[in-house]
Amino acid sequence: MRFCVLGSGSKGNCTYVGSGATEILIDAGFSGIEIERRLSSIGSDISRIKAILITHEHGDHLQGVGVLSRKHGLPVYANEQTRAAADKVIGNLHSFKPFATGRPFILEGLTIHPFAVSHDTVDPVGFTIDDGANRFGYCTDTGMISRLIHRHLSPCQGLVLECNHDPDMLKNGPYPLQLKQRIRSRTGHLANGQALDFLRELLHEYHRHVVLAHISDSNNCHDLLARDVERFLVDNGLEATQEEVKLQISLARQGEPGLLVRLGE
């Protein structure tokens, strides 16, 4: 199994997941042309994508969904409430494949389990994707980590996890008070410390690579977060040695794809 965050942040989100000949996208929050360009940069191609999975209806996750579906004949998977809420943005689709939150389904040999997260949308979800050998977890746009989220993400070898803001930067930043309150609420976004505390709870032999994503341009700093991650690895005895890398943590960026991670190698 392989995955790559093609871009993540408040201006657009899209993640590639592949296993064997099956390649899919989670969200498509950039223009269709930009997503095609980013796929090409990691050695894939839009013609190889089998489907698009949608987490929720916010525009930074939807921009390219409709055009990619219509232009390339891609089915779009979402729950019914999200499809209805997203209708004005995505318009007509080549085909719509509804799923029920909490119920796994099979897509081209992959077992996909959509689970509920806590965000201010109608029925937001994260996903686990299992190919029989490895499991990948995707969880952004949540203001809290529930027991349900913990249970689904615990056995994942690869994980994309929200790490949205630094509380002090948010407090002292340019956003209006109402928006600040929304972001730090239980239906908003995870702070850096919340994400790293959750990772500390998850630490075990399964996890191999974690990508911290949806990093705010206004209320976070990659350099600051990188230092927090370095301390986290050292404090938990996970720093890389010449012999092995116990856990790799990378930071997603808005303007370019991140690492193409290969699980199981």
KEKEVEX-315668 format. One line per field, with one value per residue: residue number from 1; x, y, z of N, C-alpha, C, O in turn; residue in one letter. Coordinates in steps of 0.2 Angstrom, whole numbers, padded with zeros to 4 digits. Layout:
% residues N
resi = (NUM	...)
n.east = (X	...)
n.north = (Y	...)
n.up = (Z	...)
ca.east = (X	...)
ca.north = (Y	...)
ca.up = (Z	...)
c.east = (X	...)
c.north = (Y	...)
c.up = (Z	...)
o.east = (X	...)
o.north = (Y	...)
o.up = (Z	...)
resn = (A	...)
This chain:
% residues 265
resi = (1	2	3	4	5	6	7	8	9	10	11	12	13	14	15	16	17	18	19	20	21	22	23	24	25	26	27	28	29	30	31	32	33	34	35	36	37	38	39	40	41	42	43	44	45	46	47	48	49	50	51	52	53	54	55	56	57	58	59	60	61	62	63	64	65	66	67	68	69	70	71	72	73	74	75	76	77	78	79	80	81	82	83	84	85	86	87	88	89	90	91	92	93	94	95	96	97	98	99	100	101	102	103	104	105	106	107	108	109	110	111	112	113	114	115	116	117	118	119	120	121	122	123	124	125	126	127	128	129	130	131	132	133	134	135	136	137	138	139	140	141	142	143	144	145	146	147	148	149	150	151	152	153	154	155	156	157	158	159	160	161	162	163	164	165	166	167	168	169	170	171	172	173	174	175	176	177	178	179	180	181	182	183	184	185	186	187	188	189	190	191	192	193	194	195	196	197	198	199	200	201	202	203	204	205	206	207	208	209	210	211	212	213	214	215	216	217	218	219	220	221	222	223	224	225	226	227	228	229	230	231	232	233	234	235	236	237	238	239	240	241	242	243	244	245	246	247	248	249	250	251	252	253	254	255	256	257	258	259	260	261	262	263	264	265)
n.east = (0004	0002	0003	0000	0000	-0007	-0008	-0012	-0022	-0030	-0033	-0035	-0037	-0031	-0029	-0019	-0021	-0015	-0015	-0008	-0016	-0026	-0031	-0035	-0043	-0044	-0055	-0055	-0049	-0043	-0041	-0046	-0036	-0025	-0024	-0022	-0009	-0002	-0004	0004	0016	0020	0021	0009	-0007	-0021	-0029	-0028	-0035	-0048	-0059	-0066	-0066	-0076	-0075	-0081	-0092	-0086	-0078	-0064	-0061	-0068	-0067	-0062	-0070	-0082	-0078	-0068	-0075	-0084	-0077	-0068	-0075	-0077	-0082	-0090	-0089	-0098	-0107	-0125	-0130	-0119	-0117	-0129	-0127	-0116	-0120	-0122	-0109	-0102	-0110	-0117	-0113	-0103	-0106	-0114	-0110	-0117	-0112	-0114	-0111	-0100	-0102	-0093	-0086	-0083	-0071	-0065	-0057	-0052	-0055	-0065	-0068	-0079	-0079	-0086	-0082	-0078	-0084	-0090	-0100	-0112	-0112	-0098	-0084	-0070	-0058	-0053	-0043	-0040	-0030	-0028	-0016	-0010	-0015	-0022	-0025	-0036	-0038	-0044	-0050	-0057	-0062	-0060	-0053	-0062	-0067	-0071	-0064	-0051	-0051	-0052	-0041	-0030	-0024	-0018	-0005	0000	-0004	-0014	-0015	-0024	-0016	-0019	-0017	-0007	-0011	-0007	-0003	-0015	-0023	-0017	-0018	-0024	-0038	-0056	-0065	-0075	-0072	-0060	-0065	-0073	-0063	-0056	-0065	-0075	-0080	-0071	-0055	-0040	-0028	-0009	-0004	-0014	-0015	-0002	-0002	-0012	-0005	0004	-0003	-0006	0005	0014	0019	0013	0012	0020	0022	0017	0008	0007	-0006	-0017	-0012	-0012	-0010	-0011	-0011	-0002	0015	0027	0040	0040	0031	0039	0049	0042	0038	0051	0055	0045	0048	0060	0058	0049	0057	0059	0067	0076	0089	0105	0103	0089	0073	0061	0048	0042	0038	0030	0027	0013	0011	0003	0006	0012	0015	0018	0028	0029	0023	0027	0020	0024	0036)
n.north = (-0006	0011	0029	0047	0063	0075	0088	0099	0109	0125	0130	0119	0102	0085	0068	0054	0037	0021	0003	-0010	-0012	-0003	0013	0028	0043	0053	0065	0080	0094	0104	0112	0103	0102	0105	0094	0084	0087	0086	0072	0067	0071	0062	0051	0045	0044	0053	0044	0032	0032	0026	0030	0043	0048	0056	0066	0077	0092	0104	0117	0117	0104	0100	0106	0101	0089	0087	0091	0082	0070	0070	0072	0062	0050	0046	0037	0044	0043	0045	0049	0051	0063	0071	0072	0079	0091	0095	0098	0110	0114	0103	0099	0090	0072	0059	0047	0042	0035	0030	0028	0022	0030	0022	0010	-0003	-0005	-0012	-0008	-0010	-0021	-0016	-0013	-0002	0009	0020	0032	0041	0058	0073	0087	0103	0100	0091	0077	0072	0062	0051	0039	0022	0012	-0004	-0016	-0030	-0033	-0021	-0007	0009	0025	0039	0055	0070	0087	0087	0091	0085	0070	0055	0040	0031	0036	0033	0020	0015	0020	0015	0002	0005	0006	0016	0034	0048	0063	0076	0092	0106	0119	0130	0134	0147	0155	0155	0161	0174	0178	0184	0181	0183	0184	0175	0165	0160	0154	0144	0136	0131	0123	0108	0104	0109	0110	0101	0105	0107	0101	0092	0083	0077	0072	0062	0054	0049	0041	0031	0024	0010	-0006	-0006	0006	0015	0026	0043	0056	0073	0084	0097	0109	0125	0140	0153	0151	0142	0135	0128	0126	0128	0117	0106	0106	0103	0090	0084	0084	0076	0064	0061	0061	0050	0040	0037	0042	0042	0030	0024	0011	0009	0016	0020	0026	0037	0053	0065	0082	0088	0099	0114	0119	0109	0091	0079	0066	0051	0038	0021	0007	-0007	-0011)
n.up = (0000	-0003	-0001	-0002	0003	-0007	-0006	0007	0018	0022	0010	0001	-0001	-0004	-0005	-0011	-0012	-0015	-0020	-0026	-0042	-0039	-0037	-0028	-0023	-0009	-0005	-0015	-0017	-0024	-0041	-0055	-0065	-0057	-0048	-0057	-0061	-0049	-0047	-0057	-0054	-0044	-0050	-0054	-0063	-0068	-0076	-0070	-0058	-0048	-0041	-0031	-0014	-0002	0012	0019	0017	0015	0005	0003	0001	-0010	-0022	-0035	-0037	-0045	-0058	-0061	-0059	-0069	-0081	-0082	-0079	-0066	-0051	-0037	-0020	-0005	0010	0011	0016	0016	0002	-0002	0004	-0003	-0015	-0023	-0025	-0031	-0041	-0055	-0056	-0063	-0058	-0043	-0027	-0014	0004	0020	0035	0046	0042	0034	0017	0001	-0012	-0027	-0022	-0010	0007	0014	0027	0033	0046	0060	0063	0072	0067	0061	0051	0041	0041	0044	0040	0043	0036	0036	0027	0020	0013	0015	0019	0024	0033	0031	0038	0039	0045	0047	0050	0062	0079	0090	0098	0098	0107	0097	0086	0090	0091	0078	0072	0078	0074	0062	0050	0042	0043	0041	0049	0057	0061	0066	0072	0082	0098	0104	0094	0087	0096	0097	0084	0067	0065	0067	0083	0084	0074	0079	0090	0085	0078	0089	0095	0100	0088	0079	0074	0077	0088	0089	0100	0104	0094	0094	0107	0105	0096	0105	0113	0104	0101	0096	0090	0077	0069	0056	0048	0049	0043	0047	0045	0036	0041	0047	0038	0044	0058	0062	0061	0051	0055	0069	0072	0067	0076	0088	0084	0083	0097	0102	0096	0102	0116	0117	0114	0100	0091	0075	0071	0066	0063	0062	0058	0068	0069	0057	0055	0045	0038	0030	0016	0009	-0004	-0012	-0016	-0003	0004	-0005	0002	0006	0012	0021	0016)
ca.east = (0000	0006	-0001	0003	-0004	-0005	-0009	-0017	-0023	-0037	-0035	-0036	-0035	-0032	-0024	-0019	-0020	-0015	-0013	-0009	-0018	-0031	-0028	-0041	-0042	-0048	-0056	-0052	-0050	-0040	-0044	-0045	-0029	-0019	-0024	-0019	-0002	0001	-0003	0009	0023	0022	0021	0003	-0010	-0028	-0033	-0028	-0039	-0054	-0064	-0065	-0070	-0077	-0075	-0087	-0094	-0082	-0076	-0057	-0061	-0073	-0066	-0061	-0073	-0087	-0075	-0064	-0080	-0088	-0072	-0064	-0079	-0075	-0088	-0089	-0092	-0100	-0114	-0131	-0131	-0114	-0119	-0134	-0124	-0111	-0123	-0120	-0101	-0099	-0115	-0118	-0107	-0103	-0110	-0113	-0110	-0118	-0111	-0117	-0106	-0100	-0102	-0087	-0088	-0077	-0070	-0059	-0052	-0050	-0060	-0065	-0073	-0080	-0081	-0088	-0077	-0082	-0083	-0096	-0103	-0118	-0110	-0091	-0081	-0063	-0058	-0048	-0042	-0037	-0029	-0027	-0009	-0008	-0021	-0021	-0030	-0036	-0043	-0043	-0056	-0060	-0061	-0058	-0052	-0066	-0065	-0072	-0058	-0045	-0052	-0051	-0034	-0025	-0021	-0015	0002	0001	-0009	-0014	-0019	-0024	-0012	-0021	-0015	-0004	-0015	-0005	-0004	-0022	-0026	-0015	-0018	-0029	-0045	-0060	-0066	-0080	-0069	-0056	-0069	-0075	-0058	-0054	-0071	-0075	-0082	-0067	-0049	-0035	-0021	-0003	-0003	-0019	-0013	0004	-0005	-0016	0000	0008	-0008	-0006	0012	0015	0023	0010	0013	0027	0023	0012	0009	0003	-0009	-0021	-0008	-0014	-0005	-0011	-0011	0003	0021	0030	0046	0038	0029	0044	0053	0038	0039	0058	0055	0040	0051	0066	0054	0046	0062	0058	0072	0080	0096	0108	0100	0082	0068	0055	0042	0043	0033	0032	0022	0010	0011	-0002	0008	0016	0014	0023	0032	0025	0025	0025	0019	0025	0043)
ca.north = (0000	0018	0035	0053	0069	0079	0095	0100	0116	0128	0131	0113	0095	0079	0063	0049	0030	0015	-0003	-0014	-0008	0001	0020	0032	0050	0055	0073	0083	0101	0108	0112	0096	0102	0105	0087	0080	0089	0083	0065	0066	0072	0057	0045	0042	0048	0053	0039	0026	0033	0022	0033	0049	0047	0063	0066	0082	0096	0111	0119	0115	0097	0098	0110	0097	0083	0087	0091	0075	0064	0071	0072	0055	0045	0043	0037	0048	0040	0050	0048	0054	0070	0075	0073	0084	0097	0097	0098	0116	0115	0098	0098	0083	0068	0053	0042	0043	0029	0032	0024	0023	0031	0017	0003	-0004	-0007	-0014	-0004	-0013	-0025	-0012	-0013	0005	0010	0027	0032	0048	0063	0079	0094	0107	0099	0087	0070	0071	0056	0049	0033	0017	0008	-0010	-0020	-0036	-0033	-0015	-0003	0016	0029	0046	0059	0077	0091	0085	0095	0081	0063	0051	0033	0028	0037	0030	0012	0014	0022	0012	-0003	0008	0006	0023	0038	0055	0066	0083	0095	0112	0126	0132	0138	0154	0158	0156	0166	0181	0179	0189	0179	0186	0180	0169	0160	0157	0150	0138	0132	0127	0120	0101	0103	0113	0107	0099	0109	0103	0097	0087	0078	0073	0068	0056	0049	0046	0035	0026	0021	0003	-0009	-0005	0013	0016	0033	0047	0063	0078	0088	0102	0114	0132	0145	0159	0149	0137	0136	0122	0125	0126	0110	0102	0106	0099	0083	0081	0083	0071	0057	0060	0060	0044	0035	0035	0045	0037	0028	0021	0004	0008	0021	0017	0030	0043	0058	0071	0087	0090	0106	0116	0120	0104	0085	0077	0060	0045	0033	0014	0003	-0015	-0012)
ca.up = (0000	-0004	0000	-0003	0003	-0013	-0003	0013	0021	0022	0003	-0003	0002	-0008	-0004	-0015	-0009	-0020	-0018	-0033	-0048	-0037	-0035	-0027	-0020	-0003	-0007	-0022	-0015	-0029	-0047	-0058	-0068	-0052	-0046	-0062	-0061	-0043	-0048	-0062	-0050	-0040	-0054	-0055	-0068	-0067	-0079	-0066	-0052	-0049	-0037	-0026	-0008	0001	0019	0021	0011	0015	-0001	0002	0000	-0015	-0028	-0041	-0037	-0050	-0065	-0062	-0060	-0076	-0086	-0082	-0078	-0059	-0046	-0031	-0014	0000	0013	0008	0019	0013	-0005	-0003	0006	-0007	-0022	-0026	-0027	-0036	-0047	-0058	-0056	-0068	-0054	-0035	-0024	-0007	0009	0027	0040	0051	0038	0029	0010	-0004	-0018	-0031	-0018	-0004	0012	0016	0033	0035	0053	0062	0066	0076	0064	0060	0045	0042	0043	0042	0041	0042	0033	0036	0020	0021	0007	0017	0021	0028	0035	0031	0042	0037	0050	0047	0051	0068	0084	0096	0097	0102	0108	0091	0081	0093	0090	0071	0069	0082	0071	0056	0049	0039	0045	0040	0055	0057	0066	0063	0074	0088	0102	0106	0087	0085	0101	0095	0077	0064	0064	0072	0089	0082	0070	0084	0095	0081	0077	0095	0098	0099	0081	0075	0072	0082	0090	0088	0106	0104	0089	0097	0113	0103	0094	0110	0115	0099	0100	0097	0084	0070	0066	0053	0045	0051	0040	0050	0039	0037	0045	0046	0036	0048	0065	0064	0058	0050	0059	0076	0073	0066	0083	0092	0082	0085	0104	0103	0095	0107	0123	0117	0112	0093	0086	0070	0072	0060	0062	0060	0059	0072	0067	0053	0055	0040	0038	0024	0014	0005	-0011	-0016	-0013	0001	0002	-0007	0007	0004	0018	0020	0013)
c.east = (0004	0001	0003	-0002	-0002	-0005	-0014	-0016	-0029	-0038	-0036	-0033	-0036	-0027	-0025	-0017	-0020	-0013	-0014	-0011	-0024	-0029	-0035	-0038	-0047	-0049	-0052	-0053	-0046	-0043	-0042	-0038	-0024	-0019	-0021	-0011	0001	0001	0003	0016	0025	0022	0015	0000	-0018	-0032	-0032	-0032	-0046	-0060	-0062	-0069	-0070	-0078	-0081	-0087	-0091	-0078	-0068	-0056	-0065	-0071	-0066	-0065	-0078	-0083	-0071	-0069	-0082	-0083	-0069	-0068	-0078	-0081	-0085	-0093	-0092	-0106	-0119	-0131	-0125	-0115	-0124	-0131	-0119	-0113	-0121	-0113	-0100	-0104	-0116	-0112	-0108	-0107	-0108	-0114	-0111	-0115	-0114	-0111	-0106	-0100	-0097	-0090	-0082	-0077	-0064	-0054	-0050	-0056	-0060	-0070	-0073	-0082	-0082	-0083	-0082	-0080	-0090	-0099	-0109	-0117	-0103	-0088	-0073	-0063	-0052	-0048	-0038	-0036	-0027	-0020	-0007	-0015	-0018	-0026	-0030	-0041	-0040	-0050	-0060	-0058	-0059	-0057	-0057	-0063	-0066	-0066	-0052	-0045	-0050	-0044	-0029	-0021	-0018	-0008	0004	-0005	-0008	-0018	-0018	-0020	-0013	-0017	-0011	-0009	-0013	-0005	-0011	-0025	-0024	-0015	-0023	-0036	-0049	-0062	-0070	-0077	-0064	-0059	-0071	-0069	-0056	-0059	-0070	-0077	-0077	-0061	-0044	-0030	-0015	-0003	-0008	-0017	-0007	0002	-0008	-0010	0003	0003	-0008	0000	0012	0018	0020	0012	0020	0028	0017	0013	0004	0000	-0014	-0018	-0010	-0009	-0005	-0010	-0006	0010	0025	0036	0045	0036	0034	0048	0049	0038	0046	0058	0051	0044	0057	0063	0051	0051	0062	0062	0075	0087	0099	0105	0093	0078	0062	0048	0044	0037	0035	0026	0020	0011	0005	0000	0011	0014	0019	0026	0027	0027	0023	0026	0021	0032	0048)
c.north = (0006	0023	0041	0059	0074	0086	0095	0106	0119	0130	0125	0107	0090	0074	0057	0042	0025	0009	-0008	-0010	-0003	0008	0024	0038	0050	0063	0075	0091	0106	0108	0105	0096	0102	0098	0083	0081	0086	0076	0063	0066	0067	0050	0041	0046	0047	0047	0032	0027	0030	0026	0039	0048	0054	0062	0071	0087	0103	0111	0117	0108	0095	0101	0106	0091	0082	0087	0084	0070	0064	0069	0065	0049	0042	0043	0041	0044	0045	0047	0053	0062	0074	0077	0078	0091	0100	0099	0104	0117	0109	0097	0091	0079	0062	0048	0043	0037	0030	0026	0026	0024	0025	0010	0002	-0006	-0009	-0010	-0007	-0017	-0022	-0012	-0006	0006	0017	0028	0040	0052	0069	0085	0097	0106	0093	0080	0069	0064	0056	0042	0029	0013	0002	-0014	-0028	-0037	-0027	-0011	0005	0020	0036	0050	0066	0080	0088	0089	0091	0073	0059	0044	0029	0030	0034	0023	0011	0016	0018	0006	-0001	0008	0013	0027	0045	0058	0073	0086	0103	0118	0125	0136	0145	0158	0160	0162	0174	0182	0184	0187	0182	0181	0174	0164	0157	0152	0143	0134	0128	0123	0112	0099	0107	0109	0106	0103	0104	0098	0091	0081	0074	0069	0062	0051	0046	0040	0030	0022	0014	0001	-0007	0001	0013	0023	0037	0054	0068	0083	0093	0108	0121	0136	0151	0157	0144	0139	0130	0121	0124	0119	0105	0101	0102	0092	0080	0080	0077	0064	0056	0058	0053	0038	0032	0038	0040	0036	0025	0014	0004	0015	0018	0020	0036	0047	0064	0076	0088	0097	0108	0116	0115	0097	0083	0070	0055	0039	0026	0010	-0004	-0016	-0012)
c.up = (0000	-0003	0000	-0002	-0002	-0011	0002	0016	0020	0014	-0002	0000	-0003	-0006	-0008	-0011	-0015	-0017	-0024	-0038	-0046	-0034	-0034	-0024	-0014	-0004	-0013	-0021	-0019	-0036	-0050	-0062	-0063	-0049	-0051	-0062	-0055	-0044	-0052	-0058	-0046	-0044	-0056	-0061	-0067	-0070	-0075	-0060	-0053	-0046	-0033	-0020	-0005	0008	0022	0016	0011	0008	-0002	0001	-0006	-0022	-0035	-0042	-0043	-0057	-0066	-0063	-0067	-0082	-0087	-0080	-0071	-0055	-0040	-0025	-0008	0004	0010	0010	0016	0005	-0006	-0001	0001	-0014	-0026	-0029	-0032	-0042	-0049	-0058	-0061	-0064	-0046	-0032	-0016	-0002	0015	0032	0045	0048	0033	0022	0006	-0010	-0021	-0026	-0011	0001	0015	0022	0035	0042	0055	0065	0069	0072	0062	0053	0046	0044	0041	0044	0040	0039	0036	0030	0021	0015	0009	0020	0026	0028	0035	0034	0039	0041	0050	0048	0057	0074	0090	0094	0101	0103	0101	0086	0084	0091	0082	0069	0073	0078	0064	0055	0046	0042	0043	0045	0055	0063	0064	0065	0081	0092	0103	0099	0085	0090	0099	0088	0074	0064	0069	0077	0087	0079	0075	0088	0091	0080	0083	0098	0097	0092	0076	0072	0078	0082	0089	0094	0107	0100	0091	0103	0111	0100	0099	0113	0110	0098	0101	0090	0077	0066	0063	0050	0046	0047	0044	0045	0041	0042	0043	0044	0041	0055	0067	0060	0057	0054	0066	0077	0072	0073	0088	0091	0084	0093	0106	0102	0100	0114	0123	0114	0105	0088	0081	0072	0066	0058	0060	0061	0062	0070	0063	0053	0050	0040	0031	0022	0009	-0003	-0015	-0012	-0008	-0001	-0001	-0003	0005	0010	0016	0017	0019)
o.east = (0010	-0005	0009	-0007	0003	-0002	-0019	-0011	-0034	-0044	-0037	-0028	-0042	-0021	-0030	-0013	-0024	-0009	-0019	-0008	-0027	-0025	-0039	-0033	-0052	-0044	-0048	-0057	-0046	-0048	-0037	-0034	-0019	-0013	-0017	-0007	0007	0006	0006	0020	0031	0022	0015	0003	-0020	-0037	-0036	-0032	-0049	-0065	-0056	-0075	-0065	-0082	-0085	-0084	-0093	-0076	-0066	-0050	-0065	-0074	-0069	-0065	-0077	-0085	-0072	-0068	-0083	-0084	-0067	-0066	-0079	-0085	-0080	-0099	-0088	-0110	-0117	-0132	-0126	-0114	-0123	-0133	-0118	-0110	-0119	-0112	-0096	-0102	-0116	-0107	-0114	-0111	-0103	-0119	-0106	-0116	-0116	-0107	-0111	-0099	-0097	-0096	-0077	-0082	-0058	-0048	-0047	-0062	-0055	-0076	-0068	-0087	-0079	-0079	-0088	-0075	-0095	-0100	-0110	-0120	-0102	-0090	-0070	-0069	-0047	-0054	-0032	-0041	-0025	-0019	-0004	-0020	-0014	-0032	-0024	-0047	-0036	-0055	-0066	-0052	-0057	-0058	-0056	-0058	-0062	-0063	-0048	-0040	-0047	-0042	-0023	-0015	-0016	-0004	0009	-0011	-0003	-0024	-0013	-0020	-0008	-0015	-0012	-0010	-0018	-0007	-0012	-0029	-0028	-0012	-0027	-0040	-0047	-0061	-0069	-0078	-0063	-0057	-0071	-0070	-0054	-0058	-0066	-0077	-0080	-0062	-0044	-0027	-0016	-0001	-0006	-0018	-0007	0005	-0007	-0011	0005	0006	-0009	0000	0011	0020	0024	0014	0025	0033	0011	0019	-0002	0004	-0015	-0022	-0009	-0003	0001	-0007	-0007	0010	0026	0038	0048	0037	0034	0051	0052	0039	0046	0060	0052	0043	0057	0065	0051	0049	0063	0061	0077	0090	0095	0106	0091	0081	0058	0044	0048	0031	0040	0021	0024	0011	0002	-0004	0012	0013	0025	0026	0021	0033	0017	0031	0020	0034	0054)
o.north = (0006	0023	0041	0059	0077	0090	0092	0109	0116	0132	0126	0107	0089	0076	0055	0042	0025	0008	-0008	-0004	0001	0007	0024	0039	0048	0066	0072	0094	0112	0104	0102	0091	0098	0095	0079	0076	0083	0073	0059	0063	0066	0045	0036	0050	0042	0045	0028	0022	0031	0025	0040	0047	0058	0058	0069	0087	0107	0106	0115	0106	0089	0099	0108	0087	0077	0082	0082	0065	0059	0066	0063	0044	0036	0048	0041	0043	0048	0043	0058	0066	0080	0082	0083	0096	0106	0101	0104	0121	0111	0094	0086	0081	0061	0045	0045	0033	0032	0020	0032	0020	0024	0005	0006	-0009	-0007	-0009	-0006	-0016	-0025	-0011	-0004	0004	0020	0024	0044	0049	0069	0088	0094	0111	0091	0078	0064	0061	0060	0039	0031	0012	0003	-0015	-0032	-0042	-0028	-0012	0006	0018	0039	0048	0068	0077	0086	0091	0094	0072	0058	0042	0025	0025	0031	0020	0006	0012	0018	0006	-0005	0011	0016	0025	0048	0057	0076	0083	0105	0122	0120	0142	0150	0164	0165	0166	0178	0188	0187	0191	0184	0175	0168	0158	0150	0147	0138	0128	0122	0121	0110	0093	0108	0104	0109	0106	0098	0092	0085	0075	0068	0064	0056	0045	0040	0035	0024	0017	0011	0005	-0008	0000	0012	0026	0035	0057	0066	0086	0094	0110	0122	0136	0154	0161	0141	0144	0126	0115	0120	0116	0100	0095	0098	0087	0074	0074	0073	0059	0050	0053	0050	0033	0027	0038	0034	0040	0025	0012	0000	0019	0015	0016	0040	0045	0067	0074	0090	0101	0103	0114	0115	0096	0086	0069	0055	0037	0025	0009	-0006	-0022	-0013)
o.up = (0003	-0005	0001	-0005	-0002	-0015	0002	0018	0017	0013	-0008	0003	-0006	-0005	-0010	-0006	-0019	-0012	-0027	-0039	-0050	-0029	-0038	-0022	-0015	-0003	-0015	-0025	-0017	-0037	-0048	-0061	-0064	-0048	-0049	-0063	-0056	-0041	-0050	-0060	-0044	-0041	-0058	-0064	-0064	-0068	-0076	-0056	-0058	-0048	-0032	-0020	-0005	0011	0026	0011	0007	0005	-0008	0001	-0008	-0027	-0040	-0047	-0047	-0061	-0071	-0067	-0070	-0086	-0093	-0079	-0070	-0054	-0038	-0025	-0006	0001	0007	0006	0014	0003	-0011	-0004	0001	-0019	-0032	-0034	-0037	-0047	-0045	-0058	-0063	-0067	-0044	-0033	-0013	-0003	0016	0032	0048	0052	0028	0022	0008	-0013	-0019	-0027	-0007	-0001	0018	0021	0038	0044	0052	0069	0068	0074	0062	0050	0052	0048	0037	0049	0037	0038	0037	0027	0023	0012	0005	0024	0031	0024	0038	0033	0039	0042	0054	0048	0056	0075	0096	0088	0107	0100	0099	0083	0080	0089	0081	0064	0070	0079	0060	0060	0048	0042	0043	0046	0054	0068	0062	0061	0085	0090	0103	0099	0083	0087	0099	0086	0078	0062	0075	0077	0090	0080	0074	0089	0094	0081	0082	0104	0093	0090	0071	0068	0083	0077	0090	0093	0109	0101	0091	0104	0114	0101	0099	0115	0112	0095	0107	0086	0072	0060	0066	0051	0045	0048	0045	0041	0047	0046	0037	0047	0042	0059	0072	0056	0062	0056	0069	0081	0075	0074	0092	0095	0087	0095	0110	0106	0102	0117	0128	0113	0103	0082	0084	0075	0061	0052	0056	0065	0059	0069	0065	0052	0050	0043	0026	0027	0006	-0007	-0021	-0006	-0009	-0007	0002	-0003	0003	0014	0011	0016	0018)
resn = (M	R	F	C	V	L	G	S	G	S	K	G	N	C	T	Y	V	G	S	G	A	T	E	I	L	I	D	A	G	F	S	G	I	E	I	E	R	R	L	S	S	I	G	S	D	I	S	R	I	K	A	I	L	I	T	H	E	H	G	D	H	L	Q	G	V	G	V	L	S	R	K	H	G	L	P	V	Y	A	N	E	Q	T	R	A	A	A	D	K	V	I	G	N	L	H	S	F	K	P	F	A	T	G	R	P	F	I	L	E	G	L	T	I	H	P	F	A	V	S	H	D	T	V	D	P	V	G	F	T	I	D	D	G	A	N	R	F	G	Y	C	T	D	T	G	M	I	S	R	L	I	H	R	H	L	S	P	C	Q	G	L	V	L	E	C	N	H	D	P	D	M	L	K	N	G	P	Y	P	L	Q	L	K	Q	R	I	R	S	R	T	G	H	L	A	N	G	Q	A	L	D	F	L	R	E	L	L	H	E	Y	H	R	H	V	V	L	A	H	I	S	D	S	N	N	C	H	D	L	L	A	R	D	V	E	R	F	L	V	D	N	G	L	E	A	T	Q	E	E	V	K	L	Q	I	S	L	A	R	Q	G	E	P	G	L	L	V	R	L	G	E)
